[in-house]
Amino acid sequence: QVQLVESGGGLVQSGGSLRLSCTASGRISTDNVMGWYRQAPGKERELVATITSGGATNYAEFVQGRFTISRGYNKNTVQLQMDSLKSEDTAVYYCHAEFHYVVNVEGARATRKYWGEGTPVTVSS
């Protein structure tokens, strides 16, 4: 099993910054995609940003230029630097990880997906 532990959420004024962090532990794979999703009250969960184990990043259009996703030094940690926060960024932010495993000597692969419990971010206007 894999555990994802998030930290860094909180209350911030509009225009401010927060840094979220997520650390994976357990049966993890170095071949993975980690990222952040968010869910605002009454809305669907949506992608914020992802980063592959090779460092390729993907951002939702609404955070382009304001948020930066990066890996920690041990590659099991993913961070989200959020700058120029707006009230509409208020949501619960969830860490997500997709791990790819080689399951037999023939090289067959399996994928497992995991979610963290979420960390709330509130931006006051």
N, C-alpha and C positions, 0 to 999 in steps of 0.2 A: 504494500500500500504506500501511498504518497500523501504527505501532509503539506499544505500550503499555509504559511502563517504571514499575515499582512500586518503592517504597522504604518503610522504616519498620518492617518486621517485626523480631521478636527474642524474647528471653526476658524474662518479667516475672512477678512474684509475683501470686498471687491477690489481687484487690482493686485491682490497679494499673491503669495506663493505657498505651496505645500509640496512635500516630497513623500511619495508613497514607496514602501519597500515590501517585497514579498520574497520569502525564502522557502525553498522546497527541500524536503527531507524524506528519507525512506528509500524505496526502490526507484530511484530516478535514473534517467538515461541522459547521456550527454548529447543525444540527437533529439532535439526538442524545439518547441515553439512556446514561448511564455508571453503573457501579455495581461492587459487590463481591459475589463468591461465595466460598464456602469449602468445603474438602474435608478431612475428618478421616480418619485411617487406617481403612481398611475400610468407609468410608461413601461415600454418593453426594455429588456436589457439590451444594451448596444455596445458594439466594439469601440474602444478608445484607441488602443495601440498594441501592436505585437512586435516581438523581436525573435528571430530564429537563433539557433545555437551558432550560426555562422555570422550573426550580426546584422542581417537584413531586417529593416524596420518597415512597418506599415502603420499609417495613422488615419484615423477618421478625419474627414474634411473639416469638421468643426473644431478640431484642436491643432490643426496645422500651424506651426510657428509659435505655438504657446506651450505645448507639452513636449517633453523629450523622454523617450524610453531608453533604458540602457541596462547592461548586465553588470552585476557585481563582480568582484575580483575572482570569486570561486565559481562563476557561471551558474550557480544554483540560485542566485538572487537576481531579481529583476526590480528595477526602480523606475518610478515615473515622476519626473520633475514637472510640476505644474506651475506655470507662471501666468501672470495677467488673468487671474481667475475672474470669472463672471458668475452672477447669481444663477444663471442657467447651468452651470457646472455642478450645482448642488445635486448630490446623488450618493448612493452607496456604491463604492468602487470594489470590484471583485477581481482578484488575481485568478488567472486561468493558465493551465499548463497542459500541453499535449506532448506526451512522451512516446517515442518510437523505439521499439525493442526488436532485436533479432531473437527469434524463438526457437530456431533449430539450426542444425549444421548446414542445411540447404540454404539458409539465409532468409527463410520466411520471416515476415515482419508483422508485428502487431502494434496497434496504437491504443493508448489509454489517455483519457482526458480527466482533468481534476479541476475543482473550484475551491477557492478559499472561502472563508465565511463572510467576507466583506468588511470594509472599513468605511464609515460615513464621512463624507466631506460636505460641509455646509459653508456656503459663501454668502455673506450678508452684504446687502447693497447699501 
